[in-house]
């Protein structure tokens, strides 16, 4: 620790008031040059697009690095961008390692310079928060600055905004300055710890990312962490993290883990603080600016211990909007990922239907028990089969398989689960890099459920979820409603390297109709409203995502379902939405979201920001109370009461009453059964 403090002190003494291009100068060793060429040779020969090297790979590498390092266009000048662009474009090397290292070194030193300058700025404590000024937040509208003077002006505005954002979380100006000062010094500490492996990983992951977003280089340490995460042998909160703009970001949550079970943490949430719930340690730690491995180590811990995370929810309008989430660390067990079920009564003309809900968070299987031929091994298909048999006994009329948030898992299980609804037949087609196409399915499947069904998906339904939903749709076995799925239609493998591992895309999977899943996903028969723009996530939002394509269809037997009434179902859904307070609530939120997306600048005037925050809180209170009044519920007297209510809400069980989209899905399925008066048992034609 003393060493780190000394390094920071030296950096500060060198950087404050001067340029910093010479302080950090990490060089690539001969081994790294050789490893870079090994990775490039391997990925060009074994990637799905076999033997298709990218034209001018180095030009693409330079653009990708600049975009990652300076997406906000606040560290590099126009002349520096021109210099490196020309250098990468004119390179004749297989992989331009030298220029990549030079660019990253410049970035580190510029970041040090910027941070040191920002420390100076906030320590002066002479911010004028009454001044009418703003900062541009739409990167596409910005150009790279011409001079260092312009860069410094931007750094100063960003520092002012950081302090102001902290003040808006009910801190005094001195408290806010102290917090941001610590945050900036954490950033300096993080930079001082960078080493050759860090730099090499940045270069190689930008290189592999040119082929597709799921191919990547894993350093020896990253490969070890990847294996541990895949085996679920860690005790913690069950979340995958990365960093973005100094903030630790939730990438995904593990089904059945503490984060997922809380119902209060999801993808793209930012972590601001971590607080250990122990008698000996009660202070919270601000982790903005920390190395991601340090944040992970802080969050991990012994099962049964507790911690609190201060979260900035995804898609929030203001970074000062925070919430604390209490979590108990635990080792994620297979049974906690298990399918859950509920039977509900849904109106159908003048009677009620019994509709069974199956919530499936992941496609799981206990491979060890399965390999040992244990007849009692757990898997998603076995658990769902047991639920379906129970539904049959209890006279359930129809089933909804809820795959929202299900990011996939075992393809074997996707096949097995499909077989429970369609019997034997192909589930998907797999195309290898050599062009070979093979159908996949369960030849021994036996249809357990023969009554009507539907599948519910959203933008986070991916991979195995898409295979199942696509097969149900293609076989015309049931309805699919919700949102367009993620669109990940590729399969990766891990190859050992001289040092580390290479994860590369080796095949693509297709629907039985021949339509590709890649980039397009599954389009629902009936699209339900979303509170945000789903195009912001998903495969289509990723750089260099492989394109959609199609192959020849394979043979399969469709069910005799009348899909001609889909338009009638859409019309009924639209009419019901007009008078449904819950669906109107979702539409109101989406309208507000779209309006906020039009903003291209952020005010750093304190009165303006406080007014915006008050307006946002009043809008949330008004919108929620409008919904509650329409439903005959008690209204909230204040935003504080609403916030307290939300704090107490949990999402651990199926709750169709408060799950507005699931409730609407059940009504859509009920409408479908009503319009198909002869819809009893469904078997393949």
Secondary structure, DSSP 8 states (H G I E B T S, - for coil): -HHHHHHHHHHHHHHTTS--TTT------HHHHHHHHHHHHHHHHHSSSTT---TTHHHHHHHHHHHHHTTTS-S-BHHHHHHHHHHHHT--SSS-HHHHHHHHHHHHHHHHHHHHHHHHHHHH----TTS--EEE--GGG---BSSHHHHHHHHHHHHHHHHHHHHTTT--HHHHHHHHHHHHHHHHHHHHT--HHHHHHHHHHHHHTTT-TT-EEE-HHHHHHHHHHHHT--EE--EEEEEETTEEEEEEE-TTSHHHHHTS--TT-EEEEEEE-BTTB--EEE-TT--HHHHHHHH---TT-EEEEEEE-TT-S-TT--EEEEEE-EE--GGGGS-EEEEEEEEETTEEEEEEEEE---B-B-HHHHHTT-TT--BHHHHHHHHHHHHHHTT--EEEEE-TT---B-HHHHHHHHHHHH-SSEEEEEEETTS-EEEEE-TT------SEEEEEE-TT--THHHHHHHHHHHTT-SEEEES------EEEEEEE-SSSEEEEEEEEEE-TTSBB-TTT----SEE---SS-GGGSSGGGSTT-----B--------B---GGGHHHHHHHHHHHHHH-HHHHHHHHHHHHHHHHHT--EEE--HHHHHHHHHHHHHHHHHHHHHHHHHTT----SSHHHHHHHHHH---SS--TTT-HHHHHHHHHHHHHHHH-TT-----B-
